[in-house]
């Protein structure tokens, strides 16, 4: 049976001056990081995610994103400029 009308819990990236407007949210087995100022900079992370994402939260500095899934799994990732890819922190 298909799921419908799931609540989306999103998190906005902290910005010192408020000019950066980036939100993160889960949709099924994808973590979407959407840049509201420049949509071309938006990213999707879905490596190794086995269950639907239910919650997402940026850390207080905006460097890392923690997200949890429907089975209780938690992962913390960050963006590596050097590797131009996501890096799993936990």
Phi, psi and omega per residue, in radians:
X1 nan 2.337 -3.110
X2 -1.311 2.543 3.071
X3 -1.503 2.517 3.109
X4 -2.388 2.648 3.000
X5 0.972 0.819 3.055
X6 -1.334 2.459 3.078
X7 -1.241 2.363 3.101
X8 -1.823 2.115 3.085
X9 -1.794 2.071 -3.092
X10 -2.091 2.909 -3.135
X11 -2.401 2.426 3.102
X12 -1.734 2.429 -3.130
X13 -1.241 2.278 3.108
X14 -1.127 2.448 3.128
X15 -2.374 2.263 -3.076
X16 -1.057 -0.748 -3.094
X17 -1.842 -0.032 3.097
X18 1.434 0.035 -3.104
X19 -1.383 -0.517 3.130
X20 -1.464 2.165 -3.107
X21 -2.192 1.606 -3.119
X22 -2.203 2.293 3.077
X23 -2.091 2.692 3.089
X24 -2.235 2.425 3.103
X25 -2.716 2.780 3.115
X26 -1.782 2.460 3.012
X27 -2.402 1.926 -3.009
X28 0.960 -2.095 -3.099
X29 -1.784 0.507 -3.138
X30 -2.188 2.390 2.986
X31 -1.770 2.079 -3.102
X32 -1.831 2.211 3.043
X33 -1.965 1.862 -3.015
X34 -1.906 2.158 3.070
X35 -1.564 2.007 -3.089
X36 -1.350 -0.379 3.096
X37 -1.424 -0.657 -3.123
X38 -2.416 1.613 -3.083
X39 -1.007 -0.377 3.125
X40 -1.182 -0.343 3.125
X41 -1.535 -0.009 -3.138
X42 -1.163 2.619 -3.092
X43 -2.367 2.729 3.048
X44 -2.221 2.283 3.084
X45 -1.996 2.168 3.120
X46 -2.533 0.358 -3.109
X47 -1.296 2.047 3.044
X48 1.240 0.254 3.114
X49 -1.481 2.065 -3.045
X50 -1.713 -0.394 -3.079
X51 -2.221 2.819 -3.126
X52 -1.117 2.361 3.129
X53 -1.314 2.322 -3.110
X54 -1.985 -0.393 3.132
X55 -2.644 2.651 -3.102
X56 -2.467 2.480 3.112
X57 -2.648 2.281 2.990
X58 -1.352 2.659 2.993
X59 -1.309 2.995 -3.018
X60 -1.146 -0.351 3.097
X61 -1.727 -0.207 3.132
X62 1.467 0.253 -3.122
X63 -1.522 -0.528 -3.066
X64 -2.212 2.728 3.078
X65 -2.188 2.213 3.032
X66 -1.808 2.422 3.071
X67 -2.507 2.614 -3.122
X68 -2.141 2.735 3.141
X69 -2.012 3.062 -3.039
X70 -1.178 -0.269 3.123
X71 -1.727 0.085 3.093
X72 1.672 0.040 3.106
X73 -1.291 2.546 3.131
X74 -2.273 2.465 3.084
X75 -2.450 2.507 3.081
X76 -2.104 2.197 -3.136
X77 -2.219 2.817 3.055
X78 -2.466 2.876 3.132
X79 -1.724 2.240 3.100
X80 -1.782 1.976 3.097
X81 -1.136 -0.654 -3.122
X82 -1.102 -0.743 -3.116
X83 -1.602 -0.193 -3.085
X84 0.910 0.804 -3.111
X85 -2.789 2.929 3.070
X86 -1.325 2.559 3.116
X87 -2.197 2.262 3.112
X88 -1.360 2.162 3.121
X89 -1.668 -0.534 3.139
X90 -2.666 nan nan
